[in-house]
């Protein structure tokens, strides 16, 4: 609640959700609209191929049309484009990869690469003892004009656990999806279902676990005035 106005504070999305007093799963992943925009291109692709396995090009075009529609709706409503632009770019690259190769499973290859990169980043940050969760939160505080007090050993340990949870999410996605990808066309439907289940739902659950781990540290850390 806003102490001055008595109104509820707006829900924070993305990294901001980790710094909130209460965790809002829907807001953390961009709200229900953001969830739909994220899942719809893959869902449409899966459904078209389920109805007609040989219709790779129509499935790709339908997926791209959904992304374009979401982008147009945001533009029409003069709303922030950050999340939908990222999703549209991913859909375009994924569609291009699948179209050029003629292999429907390559629609999911970009996501596998992204998860591998994030797994390397989270794991590497732990090896360097610079937990990625802490670094990302520092960057978010700097961008939002807020500050935090000096980080102590307990806080660093909590950030390390939070980063390990994120790494586990990326590892789980690869463990489940990579064998399906390697199985080829026969597993393209199962790969699509796995991508949907391990996408937004798992990400929201993972953020909640990370929030549970690091929130006590954030609540205890004294805020530093901007510019200090």
N, C-alpha and C positions, 0 to 999 in steps of 0.2 A: 504494500500500500504506500502511496505517496503521503508522507506525513503532513505536507502543507495543504494539499487539496483534498485528501481523503479518498482519492480515486486509486484504482489498482494500477500498479506500474506495468508498462507494456512488457510483454514476454520477449525474451531475448533469443535470437537465433544464432546458429553456428557456435563459434567460440564463446560468444556472450552467454550462452546457456550454461556454460561451465562456471561462470562467475556470478550467477544469479542466486538469490536466497532460496528459491524454490525451482525445481527442475520441471520444465515444460517440454515433454517429449515432442509434441507436434510442432511447437515453435522452434525447437532445436534443429529440426530438419526442414525448416522453411514453411511451416504451416501445412494445412491440408491441401492447399493449392500447390505448394511446392512438392509435396509427396506425389500428387497426381501428375505434375509436370515431369517428375523424375521417373516415375514408373510407366507412364502411358506409352512412350515410344517402344519400350521393350515389350510391353504387354501386347500392343498391336502387332508387332513383328512376330511374336510367338503365336498369336491367334491366327494370323493369315497363313503362316506355314503349317499350322495344325490342320487347317481346312484344305490347304493345297500345298503339299510339301515341295512341289517343283516351282512354286511361284516366288522365287527369290526376289526378283526385281520389283514386283508389286508389293511385297512385304517391306522392302527397303523404302520404296516411295511412300507407303502408308506411314511408316515410322517417321520419316522426314517431314511429312505433312503435319503430323501431330505436333512435332517440335516447332515447326513454323507457325502453326496456329497458336501455340502457347506464347511464342515470342510476339506475335501480332497482338494478342490480347493484352499483354503487358504494355506494349507500346501504346495501344489505344487507351488504356487506363492510366498512362503516364506513371507506371510503377517501376521500381528498381528492376534492372535487367540482369544483375550479376548472376543469380542462380540459373535463370532460364537460358542465358547465353552460354554458360558452361555446359548445360545439358544439351543444347542445340549443337554446339561444337563437337561434343562427344558423339552425338548421334550421327553427325555428318561424317566424321572420321571413320566411325564404325561401319557406316553404310558404304563408304568408298572402299574400305578394305575388303568387305564382303563382296562387293560388286566386281572389283578388279580381280579378285581371286576366284570368283564364281563359287565360293564355299560359304554356306550360310553360317557355319560355326565361327567364321572370322568376324562376324558382327559383334562377337563377344571378346575378341582378341584384345581390343584397346583397353577394356576394363581389366583384363588379366595383367596387362603391362602396368597400368596405373596402380593396381594393388601390389604388384611386385616392387614398384618404386617406393611406395609408401612403407612397405614392410622393411625394405632396406634402410629407409630414412629413420624409422622408429627404432629399429634394431641398432643401427649405427649410432644414433644419439645416446642410446643406453650404454654402448661400449665406450663412448667418449665421455660418459658421465655428465651429459648435457641433455636431460630428458626433453624430448620434443614437445610434450605437453606444456612444460614450463616456458620453453622458448616461444611457442605460439601464443600463450597467454600474455607473456611480456609484450609481444608484438601487438596483440589486440588492445592491451592497456595503453600502449603508446599511441596507437591509431585513434583511440576513443578519448584521449586526453586525460586519462586517469593514471595513477601510479600506485606502486606497492612498496612496502618496506623491504628491507634486506631479507633475502631468502636464507633461512637457516637449514640445518641438516635434516630436520624432520620434514620440512616442506619439500626439500629436494627428493627425499625418499618417497614421499607421496606422489610427486610428479613422475618419478621413475615407475611406480606401480601403475599409475594412470597410462603412461606411455606403453608399458608392457601389455595392458589391456587392449589398447589400440592395435599394437602389433599382433596380438592374438586374433583380433578380428580379421586383419588382412591375411594372416596365415590360414585361418579357417576358410576364407573365401577361395584361396588358391588350392588348398587341399581338396575341397569339394569340386570346384569348377574345372581345374586343370585336367583331371582324368576324363571328365565329360567332353572337354574341348578336344583332347587327343583321340577320343573315341570316334570323332568325325560326325558325319551327317546323321548317323543312326541315333545319336544322343542330343541332337540340336534342341529338341523340345524340352528334354530334361535339363539341359544347360540353361535354357531360358527361364524355366521355373526356379532353378537354383539361383539365378541372378536376381530374380524378383524377391525371393525370400531372404537372400543374404545381402540385399541392398538396403533400402531405407529402414525396414523393420529391425534388422541387425544393427545398423548404424545408430538408430535411436536408443536401442537397448545398451549398446556399448557406451554411448555418451552418458547415459544414466549411471552406469557403473563407474565411469571415470569421475563423474560429478560427486558420487558418494565418497570416493577416495580422496579427492583433492579439496572438496568444499570446506571441511573443517580448517584446513590451512588458510584458505582464502578469507574465511570469516575472522580468523585470528590475526591475519596480517594487517598492520596499520596502513591505511591509504596515505600515499604521499601526495602533496599538492602538485598539480601539473607544472612541469618545468623544473621540479627539484630533482 
